[in-house]
């Protein structure tokens, strides 16, 4: 049972705590897309390291090995920076405010076209 008895307070807390996905996908697509995005990122990391390490063949001196190791670490960092990131859902109050603004703009510009 809720500790808050005032309906106005309940509504404000609800608007603040409840979240909505504004990315533009349905929930099933988001669930599947997150897993696939993580998978693509890890595959890209492995691929970039493999490309750097495949240049080494046969006997390798110490300088070349350390330089290649550094290039592999840079490739991993670069891949992580451009890789997949999750975005948090927006609070319901922000979503409602945004929808109101969009409706106002549509009314204004719709009225001008006539």
ABEGO torsion letter per residue (X at the ends): XBABABAAAAAAAAAAABBBBAAGBBAAAAAAAAAAAAAAAAAAAAAAAAAAAAABBEBBBAAAAAAAAAAAAAAAAAAAAABBBBBBBBBAAAAAAAAAAAAAAAAAAAAAAX
